[in-house]
Amino acid sequence: MMKTVQISLNSIDKVKSFVNEITKYDNDFDLVSGRYVIDAKSIMGIFSLDLSKPIDLNIHADGELEDILAALDAYIIK
């Protein structure tokens, strides 16, 4: 199952803490910005995106989805 949420990573500290959070999970996470799709666990990849805009996060998860969404709540644009 895949869930897409919009997130904001508009500071270096937010990027670092976001990557620390998602690396706790074995699931695949993709960030989509325009026509670019990068591995959300890659700090260098994230810094190649335009961080001034919201970014789509594709979460590939089944059982842990609620836990992941709760852990990422601070980054999700509501």
C-alpha positions as CSV (number, residue, x, y, z in Angstrom):
1,M,0.0,0.0,0.0
2,M,1.2,3.5,-0.8
3,K,0.2,6.7,0.9
4,T,1.2,10.2,-0.3
5,V,1.4,13.2,2.0
6,Q,2.8,16.7,1.5
7,I,5.6,17.6,3.7
8,S,7.7,20.7,4.4
9,L,11.5,20.4,4.8
10,N,12.4,24.1,4.8
11,S,15.4,24.1,7.0
12,I,18.6,22.0,7.3
13,D,17.7,20.9,10.8
14,K,14.3,19.7,9.6
15,V,15.9,17.7,6.8
16,K,18.3,16.0,9.3
17,S,15.6,15.2,11.8
18,F,13.3,13.9,9.1
19,V,16.0,11.5,7.7
20,N,16.8,10.3,11.2
21,E,13.1,9.6,11.8
22,I,12.4,7.7,8.6
23,T,15.6,5.6,8.7
24,K,14.1,3.9,11.8
25,Y,11.8,2.1,9.3
26,D,12.6,-0.5,6.8
27,N,10.0,0.8,4.4
28,D,10.6,2.6,1.1
29,F,10.1,6.4,1.1
30,D,10.2,8.5,-2.0
31,L,10.2,12.3,-2.3
32,V,8.6,13.7,-5.4
33,S,9.3,17.3,-6.4
34,G,8.2,18.2,-9.9
35,R,9.7,15.5,-12.2
36,Y,12.3,14.4,-9.7
37,V,11.9,11.3,-7.5
38,I,14.5,10.7,-4.9
39,D,15.1,8.3,-2.0
40,A,13.8,10.1,1.1
41,K,16.6,8.5,3.2
42,S,19.2,10.4,1.1
43,I,20.2,13.7,2.7
44,M,22.2,14.6,-0.4
45,G,19.2,13.8,-2.6
46,I,16.9,15.9,-0.4
47,F,19.2,18.9,-0.7
48,S,19.1,18.6,-4.5
49,L,15.3,19.5,-4.3
50,D,13.7,22.9,-4.1
51,L,13.0,22.9,-0.3
52,S,11.1,26.2,-0.4
53,K,8.1,24.4,-1.8
54,P,6.0,21.5,-0.4
55,I,7.3,18.1,-1.4
56,D,5.2,14.9,-1.9
57,L,6.3,12.0,0.3
58,N,5.3,8.5,-1.0
59,I,5.2,6.1,1.9
60,H,5.3,2.4,1.0
61,A,3.9,0.7,4.0
62,D,1.3,-1.7,5.2
63,G,1.0,-2.4,8.9
64,E,3.2,0.4,10.2
65,L,1.5,3.2,8.3
66,E,-0.3,4.8,11.3
67,D,3.0,4.7,13.3
68,I,4.9,6.3,10.5
69,L,2.3,9.1,10.0
70,A,2.4,9.8,13.7
71,A,6.2,10.0,13.7
72,L,6.2,12.4,10.7
73,D,3.4,14.6,12.0
74,A,5.7,17.6,12.5
75,Y,6.6,17.6,8.8
76,I,3.2,16.9,7.2
77,I,1.3,19.9,5.8
78,K,-2.3,19.8,6.9
